[in-house]
Amino acid sequence: MRFVVVTVVATAIAAGLSWSVGSKLIAPANHKVVRPEGFRADLVAISSNNHEIAGWWTDTDQGLPVILLLHAIRADRTTMVSRARLFQDHGFSTLLIDLQAHGETPGTAITFGKRESEDVIAAVAWIKSRAPNRKIGIVGCSLGGAAALLAPQPLGVDAVVLEAVYPRISLAVENRVRLRLGALAPLVTPLLLWQLSARLNLEPRDLEPIRSIGGLESPVLIVAGSDDQHTTLSETKALYDAARQPKELWIVSGAKHQDLLQFDSSGYQAHVLAFLTTRLRGPLPQPQLLAKADVEQLISEHIAEKRPLVFASNQGVHRCCDLGEPNVQFMRDHRVIAFGDGYVPWQANLSYEIAEDGTILLGRSDSRDVAAMVETVGLHDAHIYRYGSSLYLVQVSAIDPDLSFDPGTLWPFKATTEHLPGAPE
Protein backbone atom coordinates (compact mmCIF):
# COMPACT_ATOMS: atom_id res chain seq x y z
CA MET A 1 0.00 0.00 0.00
CA ARG A 2 2.80 2.38 1.00
CA PHE A 3 4.52 1.65 -2.31
CA VAL A 4 1.35 2.54 -4.20
CA VAL A 5 0.98 5.80 -2.29
CA VAL A 6 4.62 6.73 -2.89
CA THR A 7 4.24 5.93 -6.57
CA VAL A 8 1.10 8.04 -6.89
CA VAL A 9 2.69 10.96 -5.07
CA ALA A 10 5.87 10.73 -7.15
CA THR A 11 3.85 10.60 -10.32
CA ALA A 12 1.82 13.63 -9.27
CA ILE A 13 4.97 15.58 -8.44
CA ALA A 14 6.56 14.65 -11.76
CA ALA A 15 3.41 15.63 -13.63
CA GLY A 16 3.24 18.94 -11.77
CA LEU A 17 6.88 19.74 -12.50
CA SER A 18 6.55 18.80 -16.16
CA TRP A 19 3.44 20.99 -16.46
CA SER A 20 5.41 23.90 -15.01
CA VAL A 21 8.26 23.28 -17.42
CA GLY A 22 5.82 23.00 -20.31
CA SER A 23 4.32 26.37 -19.34
CA LYS A 24 7.71 27.99 -19.63
CA LEU A 25 8.49 26.31 -22.95
CA ILE A 26 5.41 27.63 -24.71
CA ALA A 27 5.15 31.01 -22.96
CA PRO A 28 5.26 33.93 -25.46
CA ALA A 29 8.61 35.69 -25.77
CA ASN A 30 7.24 39.13 -26.58
CA HIS A 31 9.23 42.27 -25.86
CA LYS A 32 10.16 45.59 -27.40
CA VAL A 33 12.62 45.26 -30.30
CA VAL A 34 15.18 48.02 -30.89
CA ARG A 35 16.83 48.38 -34.28
CA PRO A 36 20.63 48.14 -33.97
CA GLU A 37 22.51 51.35 -34.58
CA GLY A 38 23.61 51.72 -38.18
CA PHE A 39 21.22 49.10 -39.54
CA ARG A 40 19.07 50.72 -42.20
CA ALA A 41 15.64 49.21 -42.74
CA ASP A 42 12.00 50.19 -43.06
CA LEU A 43 9.63 49.04 -40.33
CA VAL A 44 6.82 47.00 -41.87
CA ALA A 45 3.68 45.28 -40.59
CA ILE A 46 2.53 42.18 -42.47
CA SER A 47 -0.97 40.73 -42.06
CA SER A 48 -1.07 37.10 -40.94
CA ASN A 49 -4.05 35.18 -39.57
CA ASN A 50 -5.64 37.85 -37.34
CA HIS A 51 -2.38 39.48 -36.27
CA GLU A 52 0.35 41.66 -37.75
CA ILE A 53 3.94 40.48 -38.15
CA ALA A 54 6.59 43.02 -37.20
CA GLY A 55 9.47 43.19 -39.63
CA TRP A 56 12.36 45.16 -41.13
CA TRP A 57 12.55 45.53 -44.91
CA THR A 58 15.65 46.67 -46.80
CA ASP A 59 15.32 46.88 -50.57
CA THR A 60 18.99 47.15 -51.52
CA ASP A 61 18.25 47.71 -55.19
CA GLN A 62 15.34 47.19 -57.54
CA GLY A 63 15.42 43.76 -59.15
CA LEU A 64 17.70 42.08 -56.60
CA PRO A 65 16.72 38.74 -55.01
CA VAL A 66 15.19 38.84 -51.52
CA ILE A 67 16.26 36.82 -48.48
CA LEU A 68 13.63 36.14 -45.78
CA LEU A 69 15.37 35.70 -42.42
CA LEU A 70 13.70 33.60 -39.69
CA HIS A 71 15.05 33.58 -36.14
CA ALA A 72 15.42 30.80 -33.56
CA ILE A 73 13.13 30.05 -30.62
CA ARG A 74 12.69 32.76 -27.94
CA ALA A 75 14.70 35.17 -30.10
CA ASP A 76 13.64 38.01 -32.41
CA ARG A 77 14.64 39.64 -35.68
CA THR A 78 17.65 41.45 -34.19
CA THR A 79 19.48 38.12 -34.03
CA MET A 80 19.36 37.95 -37.84
CA VAL A 81 20.80 41.43 -38.47
CA SER A 82 24.38 40.21 -38.94
CA ARG A 83 23.16 37.85 -41.68
CA ALA A 84 21.10 40.63 -43.25
CA ARG A 85 24.14 42.90 -43.39
CA LEU A 86 26.20 40.17 -45.01
CA PHE A 87 23.55 39.46 -47.65
CA GLN A 88 22.92 43.15 -48.34
CA ASP A 89 26.65 43.68 -48.90
CA HIS A 90 26.53 41.00 -51.58
CA GLY A 91 23.56 42.12 -53.61
CA PHE A 92 20.44 40.91 -51.80
CA SER A 93 17.43 42.67 -50.36
CA THR A 94 16.26 41.37 -46.98
CA LEU A 95 13.14 40.93 -44.87
CA LEU A 96 13.56 40.13 -41.16
CA ILE A 97 10.45 39.24 -39.16
CA ASP A 98 9.45 38.36 -35.62
CA LEU A 99 7.57 35.07 -35.69
CA GLN A 100 4.30 34.89 -33.75
CA ALA A 101 4.68 35.08 -29.96
CA HIS A 102 8.19 36.49 -30.40
CA GLY A 103 9.53 40.03 -30.30
CA GLU A 104 6.83 42.47 -31.37
CA THR A 105 4.58 39.98 -33.15
CA PRO A 106 1.67 38.92 -30.91
CA GLY A 107 0.76 35.32 -30.14
CA THR A 108 -0.67 33.27 -27.30
CA ALA A 109 1.93 30.50 -27.31
CA ILE A 110 5.11 29.28 -28.96
CA THR A 111 4.20 26.22 -31.05
CA PHE A 112 7.64 25.02 -32.23
CA GLY A 113 6.99 25.96 -35.85
CA LYS A 114 3.32 25.10 -36.44
CA ARG A 115 1.56 28.44 -36.00
CA GLU A 116 4.81 30.18 -36.85
CA SER A 117 4.58 28.60 -40.31
CA GLU A 118 1.57 30.82 -41.03
CA ASP A 119 3.85 33.85 -40.63
CA VAL A 120 6.32 32.35 -43.12
CA ILE A 121 3.52 31.94 -45.67
CA ALA A 122 2.38 35.53 -45.08
CA ALA A 123 5.92 36.91 -45.35
CA VAL A 124 6.57 35.10 -48.65
CA ALA A 125 3.27 36.43 -50.03
CA TRP A 126 4.19 39.94 -48.88
CA ILE A 127 7.55 39.76 -50.68
CA LYS A 128 5.86 38.58 -53.88
CA SER A 129 3.43 41.50 -53.65
CA ARG A 130 6.01 44.12 -52.66
CA ALA A 131 8.79 42.89 -54.98
CA PRO A 132 7.12 40.93 -57.79
CA ASN A 133 9.13 38.71 -60.11
CA ARG A 134 12.09 38.61 -57.72
CA LYS A 135 13.76 35.38 -56.69
CA ILE A 136 13.26 34.59 -53.00
CA GLY A 137 15.48 32.72 -50.57
CA ILE A 138 14.81 31.72 -46.96
CA VAL A 139 17.35 31.37 -44.16
CA GLY A 140 15.75 29.75 -41.12
CA CYS A 141 17.56 29.11 -37.84
CA SER A 142 16.22 26.31 -35.63
CA LEU A 143 12.57 27.31 -35.00
CA GLY A 144 12.63 29.52 -38.12
CA GLY A 145 13.72 26.64 -40.31
CA ALA A 146 11.13 24.32 -38.76
CA ALA A 147 8.43 26.92 -39.43
CA ALA A 148 9.45 27.06 -43.09
CA LEU A 149 9.22 23.27 -43.40
CA LEU A 150 5.94 22.92 -41.49
CA ALA A 151 4.17 25.28 -43.89
CA PRO A 152 2.21 23.65 -46.72
CA GLN A 153 4.69 22.70 -49.43
CA PRO A 154 5.92 23.84 -51.81
CA LEU A 155 6.52 27.32 -50.43
CA GLY A 156 7.10 28.85 -53.83
CA VAL A 157 10.59 30.11 -53.10
CA ASP A 158 13.83 29.58 -55.01
CA ALA A 159 16.30 28.48 -52.31
CA VAL A 160 16.18 27.49 -48.63
CA VAL A 161 18.90 27.37 -45.97
CA LEU A 162 18.08 25.41 -42.81
CA GLU A 163 20.35 25.94 -39.81
CA ALA A 164 20.16 23.51 -36.87
CA VAL A 165 16.59 22.39 -37.60
CA TYR A 166 15.07 19.49 -35.65
CA PRO A 167 13.56 16.64 -37.71
CA ARG A 168 11.04 15.41 -35.08
CA ILE A 169 9.76 17.21 -31.99
CA SER A 170 9.96 14.01 -29.93
CA LEU A 171 13.72 13.83 -30.46
CA ALA A 172 14.14 17.58 -29.96
CA VAL A 173 12.41 17.45 -26.57
CA GLU A 174 14.26 14.31 -25.46
CA ASN A 175 17.64 15.80 -26.42
CA ARG A 176 16.98 18.92 -24.40
CA VAL A 177 15.69 17.01 -21.38
CA ARG A 178 18.72 14.71 -21.53
CA LEU A 179 21.08 17.69 -21.35
CA ARG A 180 19.49 18.59 -18.00
CA LEU A 181 18.28 15.33 -16.48
CA GLY A 182 20.49 12.73 -18.12
CA ALA A 183 19.09 9.18 -17.91
CA LEU A 184 15.67 10.45 -16.77
CA ALA A 185 14.97 11.87 -20.24
CA PRO A 186 12.97 8.85 -21.53
CA LEU A 187 10.69 9.12 -18.46
CA VAL A 188 10.14 12.91 -18.53
CA THR A 189 9.84 13.38 -22.31
CA PRO A 190 6.41 11.69 -22.64
CA LEU A 191 5.02 13.99 -19.94
CA LEU A 192 6.09 17.02 -21.97
CA LEU A 193 4.93 15.63 -25.32
CA TRP A 194 1.52 14.83 -23.86
CA GLN A 195 1.05 18.55 -23.25
CA LEU A 196 1.15 19.29 -26.99
CA SER A 197 -2.36 17.93 -27.29
CA ALA A 198 -3.63 19.29 -23.99
CA ARG A 199 -2.27 22.81 -24.47
CA LEU A 200 -1.85 23.39 -28.21
CA ASN A 201 -4.19 20.87 -29.83
CA LEU A 202 -1.19 19.35 -31.61
CA GLU A 203 0.21 15.86 -31.84
CA PRO A 204 3.94 15.01 -32.12
CA ARG A 205 3.41 13.95 -35.75
CA ASP A 206 2.24 17.52 -36.49
CA LEU A 207 5.73 18.73 -35.58
CA GLU A 208 7.93 16.60 -37.82
CA PRO A 209 9.70 18.74 -40.43
CA ILE A 210 11.34 15.59 -41.81
CA ARG A 211 7.92 14.54 -43.15
CA SER A 212 7.52 17.68 -45.29
CA ILE A 213 11.05 18.52 -46.45
CA GLY A 214 10.63 16.24 -49.46
CA GLY A 215 7.92 18.54 -50.78
CA LEU A 216 10.06 21.66 -50.64
CA GLU A 217 10.68 21.73 -54.43
CA SER A 218 13.57 24.18 -54.15
CA PRO A 219 17.32 23.76 -53.69
CA VAL A 220 18.12 23.34 -50.01
CA LEU A 221 21.28 23.72 -47.94
CA ILE A 222 21.19 22.02 -44.53
CA VAL A 223 23.66 23.36 -41.97
CA ALA A 224 24.47 22.10 -38.47
CA GLY A 225 27.23 22.02 -35.90
CA SER A 226 29.18 18.81 -35.52
CA ASP A 227 28.88 19.03 -31.71
CA ASP A 228 25.23 20.11 -31.54
CA GLN A 229 23.50 18.13 -28.79
CA HIS A 230 20.11 19.80 -29.30
CA THR A 231 19.85 18.56 -32.88
CA THR A 232 22.35 15.76 -33.23
CA LEU A 233 24.48 15.03 -36.26
CA SER A 234 22.57 11.84 -37.01
CA GLU A 235 19.28 13.77 -36.95
CA THR A 236 20.67 16.40 -39.32
CA LYS A 237 21.83 13.70 -41.73
CA ALA A 238 18.39 12.07 -41.57
CA LEU A 239 16.80 15.42 -42.47
CA TYR A 240 19.25 15.76 -45.35
CA ASP A 241 18.50 12.24 -46.59
CA ALA A 242 14.77 13.04 -46.65
CA ALA A 243 15.27 16.15 -48.81
CA ARG A 244 15.07 15.94 -52.58
CA GLN A 245 17.80 17.06 -54.95
CA PRO A 246 19.32 19.56 -55.46
CA LYS A 247 20.56 19.62 -51.88
CA GLU A 248 23.74 20.38 -49.99
CA LEU A 249 25.02 19.63 -46.50
CA TRP A 250 27.51 21.68 -44.49
CA ILE A 251 28.60 20.39 -41.09
CA VAL A 252 30.36 23.12 -39.11
CA SER A 253 33.24 21.45 -37.34
CA GLY A 254 33.30 22.13 -33.59
CA ALA A 255 30.06 24.12 -33.51
CA LYS A 256 27.22 23.46 -31.08
CA HIS A 257 23.62 24.75 -31.19
CA GLN A 258 24.72 28.34 -31.69
CA ASP A 259 25.04 31.24 -34.15
CA LEU A 260 26.94 29.58 -36.98
CA LEU A 261 27.77 32.84 -38.77
CA GLN A 262 29.43 34.15 -35.63
CA PHE A 263 31.20 30.82 -35.04
CA ASP A 264 32.67 30.49 -38.54
CA SER A 265 32.24 33.66 -40.59
CA SER A 266 34.51 32.66 -43.47
CA GLY A 267 32.95 29.20 -43.70
CA TYR A 268 29.46 30.70 -43.62
CA GLN A 269 30.32 32.92 -46.55
CA ALA A 270 31.95 30.09 -48.47
CA HIS A 271 28.92 27.81 -48.02
CA VAL A 272 25.71 29.73 -47.21
CA LEU A 273 26.46 32.94 -49.11
CA ALA A 274 27.86 31.00 -52.06
CA PHE A 275 24.79 28.72 -52.13
CA LEU A 276 22.36 31.64 -52.16
CA THR A 277 24.42 33.56 -54.70
CA THR A 278 24.51 30.60 -57.06
CA ARG A 279 20.83 29.70 -56.66
CA LEU A 280 19.37 33.21 -56.66
CA ARG A 281 21.71 35.42 -58.64
CA GLY A 282 23.08 33.06 -61.26
CA PRO A 283 26.50 33.76 -62.77
CA LEU A 284 28.38 36.40 -60.80
CA PRO A 285 28.82 39.77 -62.50
CA GLN A 286 32.30 40.74 -63.58
CA PRO A 287 33.99 43.58 -61.68
CA GLN A 288 34.12 46.73 -63.83
CA LEU A 289 37.37 48.69 -63.76
CA LEU A 290 36.70 52.44 -63.71
CA ALA A 291 38.67 54.52 -66.22
CA LYS A 292 40.17 57.91 -65.40
CA ALA A 293 37.07 59.88 -66.44
CA ASP A 294 34.81 57.58 -64.38
CA VAL A 295 37.00 57.94 -61.29
CA GLU A 296 37.11 61.72 -61.61
CA GLN A 297 33.35 61.91 -62.06
CA LEU A 298 32.73 59.61 -59.07
CA ILE A 299 34.91 61.69 -56.75
CA SER A 300 33.47 64.98 -58.03
CA GLU A 301 29.89 63.81 -57.51
CA HIS A 302 30.55 62.76 -53.93
CA ILE A 303 32.26 66.03 -53.09
CA ALA A 304 29.49 68.08 -54.76
CA GLU A 305 26.79 66.15 -52.88
CA LYS A 306 28.75 66.35 -49.61
CA ARG A 307 28.74 62.58 -49.33
CA PRO A 308 32.15 61.38 -48.10
CA LEU A 309 33.70 58.77 -50.38
CA VAL A 310 35.37 56.51 -47.83
CA PHE A 311 36.98 53.14 -48.52
CA ALA A 312 37.16 50.93 -45.44
CA SER A 313 40.03 48.51 -45.12
CA ASN A 314 39.42 44.77 -44.91
CA GLN A 315 35.96 45.37 -46.39
CA GLY A 316 34.77 46.89 -43.14
CA VAL A 317 36.13 44.25 -40.74
CA HIS A 318 38.75 45.82 -38.49
CA ARG A 319 41.57 43.94 -36.86
CA CYS A 320 43.42 45.16 -33.81
CA CYS A 321 46.96 46.38 -34.22
CA ASP A 322 49.14 49.33 -33.15
CA LEU A 323 48.07 51.62 -35.99
CA GLY A 324 44.66 50.16 -36.74
CA GLU A 325 43.76 49.33 -40.31
CA PRO A 326 44.12 52.32 -42.65
CA ASN A 327 41.05 53.81 -44.31
CA VAL A 328 40.97 56.51 -46.96
CA GLN A 329 38.57 59.36 -47.68
CA PHE A 330 38.77 61.31 -50.93
CA MET A 331 38.84 65.09 -50.46
CA ARG A 332 39.08 68.20 -52.65
CA ASP A 333 42.19 69.33 -54.52
CA HIS A 334 43.51 65.83 -55.19
CA ARG A 335 44.02 65.01 -51.53
CA VAL A 336 42.95 62.01 -49.48
CA ILE A 337 42.82 61.62 -45.73
CA ALA A 338 44.22 58.32 -44.52
CA PHE A 339 43.16 57.46 -40.97
CA GLY A 340 43.17 54.59 -38.54
CA ASP A 341 41.63 53.71 -35.19
CA GLY A 342 44.50 51.84 -33.56
CA TYR A 343 45.70 52.18 -29.99
CA VAL A 344 46.32 55.83 -30.87
CA PRO A 345 43.95 57.20 -33.55
CA TRP A 346 45.82 58.88 -36.41
CA GLN A 347 45.30 60.81 -39.63
CA ALA A 348 47.55 61.69 -42.56
CA ASN A 349 46.99 64.00 -45.49
CA LEU A 350 48.17 62.50 -48.82
CA SER A 351 48.14 63.57 -52.42
CA TYR A 352 46.71 61.47 -55.21
CA GLU A 353 46.87 61.57 -58.98
CA ILE A 354 44.85 59.63 -61.53
CA ALA A 355 46.76 58.06 -64.39
CA GLU A 356 45.28 57.66 -67.86
CA ASP A 357 44.38 54.02 -67.19
CA GLY A 358 42.50 54.98 -64.02
CA THR A 359 45.25 54.04 -61.57
CA ILE A 360 45.14 56.12 -58.40
CA LEU A 361 48.71 57.07 -57.48
CA LEU A 362 48.97 57.72 -53.73
CA GLY A 363 51.52 60.07 -52.23
CA ARG A 364 53.59 60.50 -55.39
CA SER A 365 53.76 64.29 -54.90
CA ASP A 366 54.51 64.13 -51.18
CA SER A 367 57.72 64.02 -49.16
CA ARG A 368 59.77 60.91 -48.55
CA ASP A 369 58.45 60.78 -44.99
CA VAL A 370 54.88 60.60 -46.29
CA ALA A 371 55.87 57.93 -48.82
CA ALA A 372 57.42 55.88 -46.01
CA MET A 373 54.28 56.24 -43.92
CA VAL A 374 52.13 55.07 -46.84
CA GLU A 375 54.22 51.91 -47.04
CA THR A 376 54.16 51.41 -43.27
CA VAL A 377 50.35 51.39 -43.00
CA GLY A 378 49.92 49.11 -46.02
CA LEU A 379 48.56 51.48 -48.67
CA HIS A 380 49.34 51.07 -52.38
CA ASP A 381 48.54 52.55 -55.74
CA ALA A 382 45.08 51.25 -56.61
CA HIS A 383 42.18 50.98 -59.03
CA ILE A 384 38.49 51.52 -58.29
CA TYR A 385 36.19 48.70 -59.36
CA ARG A 386 32.41 48.64 -59.47
CA TYR A 387 30.95 45.26 -58.46
CA GLY A 388 27.17 45.12 -58.47
CA SER A 389 26.04 48.10 -56.41
CA SER A 390 29.33 48.37 -54.47
CA LEU A 391 32.66 50.08 -55.09
CA TYR A 392 36.05 48.61 -54.21
CA LEU A 393 39.56 50.01 -53.99
CA VAL A 394 41.87 47.29 -55.31
CA GLN A 395 45.66 47.41 -55.26
CA VAL A 396 47.23 47.50 -58.72
CA SER A 397 48.97 44.15 -58.23
CA ALA A 398 45.61 42.31 -58.04
CA ILE A 399 44.83 40.72 -61.41
CA ASP A 400 41.17 39.81 -62.08
CA PRO A 401 40.11 40.41 -58.44
CA ASP A 402 37.35 38.22 -57.00
CA LEU A 403 35.07 40.65 -55.17
CA SER A 404 32.19 38.24 -54.62
CA PHE A 405 33.16 37.39 -51.02
CA ASP A 406 34.95 39.16 -48.19
CA PRO A 407 38.39 37.51 -48.11
CA GLY A 408 39.23 38.67 -44.57
CA THR A 409 42.47 40.39 -45.66
CA LEU A 410 43.44 44.06 -45.70
CA TRP A 411 42.74 44.49 -49.42
CA PRO A 412 40.48 45.16 -51.23
CA PHE A 413 38.94 48.16 -49.50
CA LYS A 414 35.20 48.63 -49.79
CA ALA A 415 33.29 51.91 -50.10
CA THR A 416 31.06 52.59 -47.11
CA THR A 417 28.42 55.18 -46.30
CA GLU A 418 28.79 54.69 -42.56
CA HIS A 419 30.86 57.03 -40.41
CA LEU A 420 33.98 55.16 -39.38
CA PRO A 421 35.86 55.76 -36.11
CA GLY A 422 38.57 58.34 -36.70
CA ALA A 423 37.09 59.59 -39.99
CA PRO A 424 37.21 63.36 -40.57
CA GLU A 425 33.90 65.16 -40.29
Summary of the structure (lengths in Angstrom):
residues: 425
radius of gyration: 26.0
end to end distance: 83.8
largest distance: 100.2
contacts: 1378
relative contact order: 0.09
helix: 38%
strand: 23%
